[in-house]
Amino acid sequence: MDSIRVLIPLAEGFEEIEVVTVADILIRAGAEVTLAALTDSMDVRGSRGIHVVAATTLTGTEDAELLYLPGGAEGARRLGEDSRVLELVRRFESSDRWIAAICAAPTVLVRAGVCAERRMTSHPTVADEVRGHAAEYLEDGVVFDGKLVTGRGPGVALDFALDLVGLLFGAEHAAEVRGPLMCEVVH
């Protein structure tokens, strides 16, 4: 199975669950995941004060098959204010590569101008902003539209990540990754 490269830009204030869970699941599936800091500091602080050490800066990244934008109100705001991130989103969109955004990060897609013809979801706190630009706004946990995947928030991060594995590596491989995680609810 060929490795899939995934780029995750990290901005101060990112939602920890959405970064660590999604990166972990994609790595378990066999993806090469690169955490890239927006600033020169590799130590990036999340919204709950947890520090994650990035592998590189955003300027040191190479092309990837998937661009994943994690949420967190402050993190998403910073991603959306960074012209390099907006250009990456546009480049991925124009080259028909995968883009995934969760929680508040779909607002980055709005800023990049890539959601006019898309079905999307987001965290309820930014729903009005996203709803005003998407072709159709849904309140589903995960929404797929071509090579764009959006998610509601941290509570769906595991399912979101497993859905990405299914899209990138196939349903059978996603089931293999899911099995040892013990995702099924036991009463």
Secondary structure, DSSP 8 states (H G I E B T S, - for coil): ----EEEEEE-TT--HHHHHHHHHHHHHHT-EEEEEESSS-SEEE-TTS-EEE-SEEGGG----SEEEE---HHHHHHHHH-HHHHHHHHHHHHTT-EEEEETTTHHHHHHHT--TT-EE---GGGHHHHHTTSSEE--SSEEEETTEEEE--GGGHHHHHHHHHHHHH-HHHHHHHHGGGT-S---
